[in-house]
């Protein structure tokens, strides 16, 4: 099972682009990369998922290099409401392996 | 929108009590999950179920059991609560993933903060 490593915390300012990188050196061929967002006292919310190259939706972009040993979640023009914990998750979307959320990255957006 | 509800937001129980945590989802999802969340440890999977009456152990099943008698309902049971089970418990649901496995697009409930004294 691929272990993930993310920064514990990050700070940014309103209007800036934020990039959070997740390292997953032991990612397996069948593994997908998924990111969640969690606000205090709420359950996590699915943001984006990808397998390779780049995925974009209305909330974020996910960049995955060719070797897939890392991935970067990009949040364009953050606002105060983007202050949250962001989790990177790696696992086999077709199997029944245990899913593990790491400690996440605590993003603080300042005025 | 998918709605996942949990029976209580806050619960206080005594050591040795039997505790039931209930979760209901309204989107006809096949998969349901129970996680616990502790500071600095992120979310850890306790059990999941991919069908009625089916269950699979997650990463930390010790001290817990589950029940899924109906598709929309998934219960977590602490047979004899202990203080180290004080935690935030989160239920989630999802459709089946590709190839019939676990989908990574999961929908979470608001959580139950359980305190065992």
Boltz contact constraints between the chains, C-beta under 6 A:
constraints:
  - contact:
      token1: [A, 32]
      token2: [B, 104]
      max_distance: 6.0
  - contact:
      token1: [A, 34]
      token2: [B, 104]
      max_distance: 6.0
  - contact:
      token1: [A, 43]
      token2: [B, 90]
      max_distance: 6.0
  - contact:
      token1: [A, 43]
      token2: [B, 108]
      max_distance: 6.0
  - contact:
      token1: [A, 43]
      token2: [B, 109]
      max_distance: 6.0
  - contact:
      token1: [A, 43]
      token2: [B, 110]
      max_distance: 6.0
  - contact:
      token1: [A, 43]
      token2: [B, 111]
      max_distance: 6.0
  - contact:
      token1: [A, 44]
      token2: [B, 108]
      max_distance: 6.0
  - contact:
      token1: [A, 46]
      token2: [B, 105]
      max_distance: 6.0
  - contact:
      token1: [A, 49]
      token2: [B, 104]
      max_distance: 6.0
  - contact:
      token1: [A, 93]
      token2: [B, 97]
      max_distance: 6.0
  - contact:
      token1: [A, 93]
      token2: [B, 98]
      max_distance: 6.0
  - contact:
      token1: [A, 93]
      token2: [B, 104]
      max_distance: 6.0
  - contact:
      token1: [A, 94]
      token2: [B, 98]
      max_distance: 6.0
  - contact:
      token1: [A, 94]
      token2: [B, 99]
      max_distance: 6.0
  - contact:
      token1: [A, 94]
      token2: [B, 101]
      max_distance: 6.0
  - contact:
      token1: [A, 95]
      token2: [B, 101]
      max_distance: 6.0
  - contact:
      token1: [A, 96]
      token2: [B, 101]
      max_distance: 6.0
  - contact:
      token1: [A, 98]
      token2: [B, 45]
      max_distance: 6.0
  - contact:
      token1: [A, 98]
      token2: [B, 58]
      max_distance: 6.0
  - contact:
      token1: [A, 98]
      token2: [B, 59]
      max_distance: 6.0
  - contact:
      token1: [A, 99]
      token2: [B, 45]
      max_distance: 6.0
  - contact:
      token1: [A, 101]
      token2: [B, 42]
      max_distance: 6.0
  - contact:
      token1: [A, 101]
      token2: [B, 43]
      max_distance: 6.0
  - contact:
      token1: [A, 102]
      token2: [B, 42]
      max_distance: 6.0
  - contact:
      token1: [A, 103]
      token2: [B, 40]
      max_distance: 6.0
  - contact:
      token1: [A, 103]
      token2: [B, 42]
      max_distance: 6.0
  - contact:
      token1: [A, 104]
      token2: [B, 42]
      max_distance: 6.0
